[in-house]
């Protein structure tokens, strides 16, 4: 392959940023290692795994020789890929991707076991799948595994997200989210926002809340995000439970062609301690909280997880995913026949249900024994 002129790439170097080039490389190259704010090492292999090229992409623009090193990197990308400067520029400009870098901070080791590799990949898959499921159909997601996810979740995982990984040092798994077209048809999603961007934004917001939970266990959270945040903790803990892993770090890099979200603007570090303090076991945090009140008349709002009959008179029992004293949990409500009908409608319509009565904490669970009012959507209610 003939070497392309280095001067042909100087114009690209003066036009694009290292971040933009990094997003382009992530679509076909593998990220080998990264020093935050300093440099990245990328490699390209053919279908047989043979190394085609390896470059160092400078990130620190304040170095006196940055422009020369940046030009050289672009020149090598063009030579390895067989593209002249104008074609490479077109490819970079057409790239619209968000990146999620998941780094395992572990005791010095150049390798991980097959078991750890499978556990980590499975956990990452669960994290992205749940974030996509929650974003596309939050009501169905809250029903906790009732039926298979929508087909659009499988389409997203198959078409819009790609995975790369490091070859040495601390392992970094690179998720490349193709932004594609903006959402125009699904009313459940944000208008004019690509699905991939909305999925990663939701993921970033919930992971940030997990990372700060240890500082403030009573922190207020939105009801509609409790279930996602709770579900994310389990796969994240699987990653940190591997021997030698001190933390899992998540860094979001948003495509420069789109407006940046207000989340995921700095690396998010999740240690074992933080994850153990998350919503995995809310009852423990409730038991230790001075804000717990036993046998108090209260009202909670949440989504019905399950229903069952209680006796032969139409009475029933509802399990409700809700928040008590700022913590996500499951509340059991013993309902009359009329109240049970309201709960059934809320469950069928996937709408919130409000239960009011004497809330008691017994045998490590919250229970409504004397229910005075049940309110569903559309002002449908029952009073004792």
C-alpha positions as CSV (number, residue, x, y, z in Angstrom):
1,X,0.0,0.0,0.0
2,X,1.5,3.4,-1.0
3,X,1.9,5.9,1.8
4,X,-0.4,8.9,1.6
5,X,1.1,12.3,2.0
6,X,1.2,13.5,5.6
7,X,0.4,17.1,4.5
8,X,-3.0,15.8,3.2
9,X,-4.1,15.1,6.7
10,X,-3.0,18.5,8.3
11,X,-6.4,20.1,7.3
12,X,-8.3,17.3,9.1
13,X,-6.1,17.8,12.2
14,X,-7.0,21.5,12.3
15,X,-10.7,20.8,11.9
16,X,-11.7,17.8,14.1
17,X,-11.1,17.0,17.7
18,X,-9.4,13.9,19.2
19,X,-12.8,13.0,20.8
20,X,-14.5,13.0,17.4
21,X,-11.7,10.8,16.0
22,X,-12.0,8.5,19.0
23,X,-15.8,8.1,18.3
24,X,-15.0,7.2,14.6
25,X,-12.3,4.7,15.5
26,X,-14.7,2.9,17.9
27,X,-16.9,1.9,15.0
28,X,-14.2,-0.4,13.4
29,X,-11.0,-0.4,15.6
30,X,-10.5,-1.9,19.1
31,X,-9.4,0.3,22.0
32,X,-6.4,-1.3,23.6
33,X,-5.6,1.1,26.4
34,X,-6.5,4.6,27.6
35,X,-4.9,7.2,29.8
36,X,-7.7,9.7,30.7
37,X,-7.0,13.1,29.0
38,X,-3.6,12.0,27.7
39,X,-3.8,9.3,25.0
40,X,-5.5,6.2,23.6
41,X,-4.0,3.2,21.9
42,X,-6.1,1.7,19.1
43,X,-5.6,-1.4,16.9
44,X,-7.2,-2.8,13.8
45,X,-7.4,-6.5,13.0
46,X,-8.8,-8.3,10.0
47,X,-11.4,-11.1,10.0
48,X,-8.8,-13.7,10.8
49,X,-7.5,-11.7,13.8
50,X,-4.3,-10.6,12.1
51,X,-3.0,-7.2,13.2
52,X,-3.4,-4.6,10.5
53,X,-2.3,-1.5,12.3
54,X,-1.8,0.1,15.7
55,X,-1.8,3.9,16.5
56,X,-1.5,6.2,19.4
57,X,-4.2,8.9,19.5
58,X,-3.1,12.0,21.5
59,X,-5.8,13.6,23.7
60,X,-3.8,16.3,25.6
61,X,-4.1,19.3,23.3
62,X,-1.8,21.5,25.5
63,X,1.3,19.5,24.5
64,X,3.6,21.6,22.3
65,X,3.9,18.7,19.8
66,X,0.2,17.8,19.9
67,X,-0.7,19.0,16.4
68,X,2.2,17.0,14.8
69,X,1.3,13.8,16.7
70,X,-2.4,14.2,15.9
71,X,-1.6,14.6,12.2
72,X,0.6,11.6,12.3
73,X,-2.2,9.5,13.9
74,X,-4.7,10.6,11.3
75,X,-2.1,9.8,8.5
76,X,-1.7,6.3,9.9
77,X,-5.5,5.7,10.1
78,X,-5.8,6.7,6.5
79,X,-2.9,4.5,5.4
80,X,-4.1,1.4,7.4
81,X,-7.7,1.9,6.2
82,X,-6.8,2.7,2.6
83,X,-8.5,6.1,2.6
84,X,-7.2,9.5,1.5
85,X,-7.7,12.6,3.6
86,X,-11.0,13.7,2.1
87,X,-12.6,10.2,2.4
88,X,-11.4,9.9,6.0
89,X,-12.8,13.3,6.8
90,X,-16.2,12.2,5.4
91,X,-16.2,9.1,7.5
92,X,-15.4,11.0,10.7
93,X,-18.1,13.6,10.0
94,X,-20.7,10.9,9.4
95,X,-20.0,9.1,12.6
96,X,-22.7,9.7,15.2
97,X,-21.9,7.5,18.2
98,X,-22.0,7.7,22.0
99,X,-19.4,5.7,23.9
100,X,-19.6,3.9,27.2
101,X,-16.3,2.8,28.6
102,X,-16.6,0.2,31.4
103,X,-13.3,-0.2,33.2
104,X,-12.4,-2.9,35.7
105,X,-10.0,-1.4,38.3
106,X,-8.3,-4.6,39.5
107,X,-5.2,-5.8,41.2
108,X,-2.3,-5.7,38.7
109,X,-2.9,-8.5,36.2
110,X,-2.6,-8.9,32.5
111,X,-5.3,-11.5,32.3
112,X,-8.7,-12.5,33.7
113,X,-10.2,-16.0,33.9
114,X,-12.7,-17.3,31.4
115,X,-15.2,-17.4,34.2
116,X,-14.7,-13.7,35.1
117,X,-14.8,-12.7,31.4
118,X,-18.2,-14.5,31.0
119,X,-19.5,-13.0,34.2
120,X,-18.5,-9.5,33.1
121,X,-19.9,-9.8,29.6
122,X,-23.2,-11.3,30.9
123,X,-23.4,-8.5,33.5
124,X,-22.8,-5.8,30.9
125,X,-25.4,-7.3,28.6
126,X,-28.0,-7.3,31.5
127,X,-27.2,-3.7,32.3
128,X,-27.7,-2.5,28.7
129,X,-30.8,-4.7,28.2
130,X,-32.5,-3.5,31.3
131,X,-31.7,0.2,30.5
132,X,-33.2,-0.3,27.0
133,X,-36.2,-2.2,28.3
134,X,-36.9,0.5,30.8
135,X,-36.5,3.3,28.2
136,X,-38.7,1.7,25.6
137,X,-41.5,0.4,27.8
138,X,-41.2,1.5,31.5
139,X,-44.7,0.2,32.5
140,X,-44.1,-3.3,31.2
141,X,-40.6,-3.2,32.7
142,X,-42.0,-2.5,36.2
143,X,-44.0,-5.7,36.1
144,X,-40.7,-7.6,36.8
145,X,-40.1,-10.1,34.1
146,X,-43.8,-10.6,33.1
147,X,-43.3,-11.9,29.6
148,X,-40.5,-11.3,27.2
149,X,-39.2,-7.8,26.5
150,X,-40.6,-5.9,23.4
151,X,-39.0,-6.9,20.1
152,X,-37.6,-3.4,19.9
153,X,-35.3,-4.2,22.8
154,X,-33.8,-7.1,20.9
155,X,-33.5,-5.0,17.8
156,X,-31.6,-2.3,19.8
157,X,-29.2,-4.9,21.2
158,X,-28.6,-6.5,17.8
159,X,-28.4,-3.3,15.6
160,X,-27.6,-0.2,17.7
161,X,-24.9,-1.3,20.2
162,X,-21.5,-2.8,19.6
163,X,-18.8,-4.0,22.0
164,X,-15.0,-3.8,21.9
165,X,-12.5,-4.6,24.7
166,X,-8.9,-4.0,25.8
167,X,-6.0,-6.4,25.3
168,X,-3.8,-5.5,28.1
169,X,-3.7,-3.8,31.5
170,X,-6.9,-2.8,33.3
171,X,-9.7,-4.2,31.2
172,X,-11.9,-1.6,29.4
173,X,-15.0,-2.8,27.7
174,X,-16.0,-0.2,25.0
175,X,-19.7,0.0,24.1
176,X,-20.5,1.9,20.9
177,X,-24.0,3.2,20.6
178,X,-25.0,4.1,17.1
179,X,-27.3,7.1,17.3
180,X,-29.0,6.6,13.9
181,X,-32.2,8.4,13.3
182,X,-34.1,10.5,15.9
183,X,-37.3,9.1,17.4
184,X,-40.3,10.3,15.5
185,X,-42.9,7.6,15.9
186,X,-42.9,6.1,19.4
187,X,-44.8,8.4,21.8
188,X,-43.2,6.7,24.8
189,X,-39.8,8.1,23.8
190,X,-38.4,11.6,23.8
191,X,-39.2,13.4,20.5
192,X,-36.2,14.2,18.3
193,X,-33.8,12.0,20.4
194,X,-32.2,8.9,19.1
195,X,-33.1,5.7,21.0
196,X,-29.5,4.9,21.7
197,X,-28.9,8.3,23.3
198,X,-32.0,8.0,25.5
199,X,-31.0,4.5,26.7
200,X,-27.5,5.7,27.7
201,X,-28.8,8.8,29.3
202,X,-31.2,6.8,31.4
203,X,-28.4,4.4,32.3
204,X,-26.0,7.3,33.2
205,X,-28.6,9.0,35.4
206,X,-29.4,5.8,37.4
207,X,-25.8,4.7,37.8
208,X,-24.9,8.2,39.1
209,X,-27.7,7.9,41.7
210,X,-26.3,4.5,42.7
211,X,-22.8,6.1,43.1
212,X,-24.1,8.8,45.5
213,X,-26.4,6.6,47.5
214,X,-23.8,5.7,50.0
215,X,-23.4,9.4,50.9
216,X,-27.1,9.9,51.4
217,X,-29.2,6.8,51.8
218,X,-32.4,8.8,52.2
219,X,-31.9,10.7,49.0
220,X,-35.2,11.4,47.1
221,X,-35.6,9.5,43.8
222,X,-38.2,9.5,41.1
223,X,-40.7,6.7,41.5
224,X,-40.5,5.6,37.8
225,X,-36.7,5.0,38.1
226,X,-36.7,2.9,41.3
227,X,-37.0,-0.4,39.6
228,X,-34.3,0.3,37.0
229,X,-31.8,1.4,39.7
230,X,-32.6,-1.6,41.8
231,X,-32.2,-4.0,38.9
232,X,-28.8,-2.4,37.8
233,X,-27.2,-3.1,41.2
234,X,-27.3,-6.9,40.8
235,X,-25.2,-7.2,37.6
236,X,-22.9,-4.4,38.8
237,X,-22.2,-6.3,42.0
238,X,-21.5,-9.5,39.9
239,X,-18.6,-7.6,38.3
240,X,-17.1,-6.3,41.5
241,X,-17.5,-9.7,43.2
242,X,-14.8,-11.1,41.0
243,X,-11.5,-11.7,42.8
244,X,-9.1,-8.8,42.5
245,X,-11.7,-6.2,41.2
246,X,-11.6,-3.1,43.4
247,X,-14.3,-1.1,41.4
248,X,-16.0,-0.8,38.1
249,X,-15.7,2.6,36.5
250,X,-18.1,3.9,33.9
251,X,-17.3,6.8,31.5
252,X,-19.8,8.2,29.1
253,X,-18.6,10.1,26.0
254,X,-21.4,11.8,24.1
255,X,-21.3,12.4,20.4
256,X,-20.2,15.9,19.5
257,X,-22.9,16.2,16.9
258,X,-25.7,16.1,19.5
259,X,-26.5,18.2,22.5
260,X,-24.9,16.7,25.6
261,X,-27.1,15.4,28.4
262,X,-26.8,16.8,32.0
263,X,-25.5,13.4,33.2
264,X,-22.5,11.2,32.6
265,X,-20.2,14.2,32.4
266,X,-17.4,12.7,34.5
267,X,-16.3,9.1,35.3
268,X,-18.6,7.2,37.7
269,X,-16.7,5.0,40.1
270,X,-18.6,2.1,41.8
271,X,-16.7,0.3,44.5
272,X,-17.9,-2.8,46.3
273,X,-18.8,-0.7,49.4
274,X,-21.0,1.6,47.3
275,X,-22.8,-1.3,45.6
276,X,-23.4,-3.1,48.9
277,X,-25.1,0.1,50.2
278,X,-27.3,0.4,47.1
279,X,-30.9,-0.7,46.8
280,X,-30.0,-4.4,46.7
281,X,-31.2,-4.8,50.3
282,X,-33.4,-1.8,51.2
283,X,-34.8,-3.5,54.3
284,X,-31.4,-3.4,56.0
285,X,-31.2,0.3,55.4
286,X,-34.8,0.8,56.7
287,X,-34.1,-1.1,59.9
288,X,-31.1,1.1,60.6
289,X,-32.9,4.4,59.7
290,X,-34.0,6.6,62.5
291,X,-36.9,7.8,60.2
292,X,-38.7,4.4,60.4
293,X,-42.2,4.7,61.9
294,X,-44.1,1.6,62.9
295,X,-47.8,1.3,62.7
296,X,-48.4,4.8,61.4
297,X,-51.3,5.8,59.1
298,X,-49.6,6.5,55.7
299,X,-50.1,6.4,52.0
300,X,-47.8,4.9,49.4
301,X,-47.9,4.9,45.6
302,X,-46.4,2.3,43.4
303,X,-46.9,-0.4,40.8
304,X,-48.7,-3.7,41.5
305,X,-46.2,-6.7,41.0
306,X,-48.6,-9.5,41.8
307,X,-52.1,-10.3,43.1
308,X,-53.7,-13.3,44.8
309,X,-57.0,-14.1,46.3
310,X,-57.4,-14.3,50.1
311,X,-60.4,-16.3,51.1
312,X,-63.7,-16.9,49.3
313,X,-65.3,-13.5,49.6
314,X,-63.2,-11.8,46.9
315,X,-60.7,-10.3,49.3
316,X,-57.1,-10.2,47.9
317,X,-53.5,-9.5,48.6
318,X,-51.4,-7.1,46.5
319,X,-47.6,-6.9,46.3
320,X,-46.7,-3.3,45.4
321,X,-43.3,-2.0,44.2
322,X,-43.0,1.4,46.0
323,X,-40.9,3.6,48.1
324,X,-40.9,3.8,51.9
325,X,-38.8,6.5,53.6
326,X,-36.9,7.2,50.4
327,X,-36.0,3.5,49.8
328,X,-37.4,1.1,47.1
329,X,-39.1,-1.9,48.5
330,X,-42.1,-4.2,48.2
331,X,-45.2,-3.5,50.3
332,X,-47.9,-6.1,50.9
333,X,-51.5,-4.9,51.1
334,X,-54.4,-6.9,52.4
335,X,-57.5,-5.7,50.5
336,X,-61.2,-6.1,50.6
337,X,-63.1,-7.3,47.5
338,X,-63.8,-3.8,46.3
339,X,-60.2,-2.6,46.8
340,X,-58.9,-5.8,45.2
341,X,-60.9,-4.9,42.0
342,X,-59.2,-1.5,41.9
343,X,-55.8,-3.1,42.3
344,X,-56.6,-5.6,39.5
345,X,-57.5,-2.7,37.1
346,X,-54.2,-0.9,38.0
347,X,-52.3,-4.1,37.4
348,X,-54.0,-4.7,34.0
349,X,-53.6,-1.1,32.9
350,X,-50.0,-0.9,34.2
351,X,-50.8,2.3,36.1
352,X,-49.8,3.5,39.6
353,X,-51.9,2.5,42.6
354,X,-52.1,4.5,45.9
355,X,-52.9,2.6,49.1
356,X,-53.7,4.4,52.4
357,X,-53.9,2.8,55.8
358,X,-52.0,1.6,58.8
359,X,-48.5,0.6,57.5
360,X,-46.7,-1.8,59.8
361,X,-43.1,-3.1,59.6
362,X,-43.1,-6.8,60.6
363,X,-40.9,-9.8,59.9
364,X,-38.6,-7.6,57.8
365,X,-41.3,-6.4,55.4
366,X,-43.9,-3.6,55.1
367,X,-47.5,-4.6,55.4
368,X,-50.9,-2.8,55.2
369,X,-53.3,-4.6,57.4
370,X,-56.1,-2.0,57.8
371,X,-56.5,-0.3,54.4
372,X,-58.8,2.8,54.4
373,X,-58.5,3.9,50.8
374,X,-57.2,2.6,47.4
375,X,-56.9,5.0,44.5
376,X,-56.2,4.1,40.9
377,X,-55.9,6.1,37.7
378,X,-58.9,8.2,36.7
379,X,-60.0,8.9,40.3
380,X,-61.3,5.4,40.8
381,X,-61.2,4.8,44.5
382,X,-62.6,2.8,47.4
383,X,-63.0,3.9,51.0
384,X,-63.6,1.8,54.0
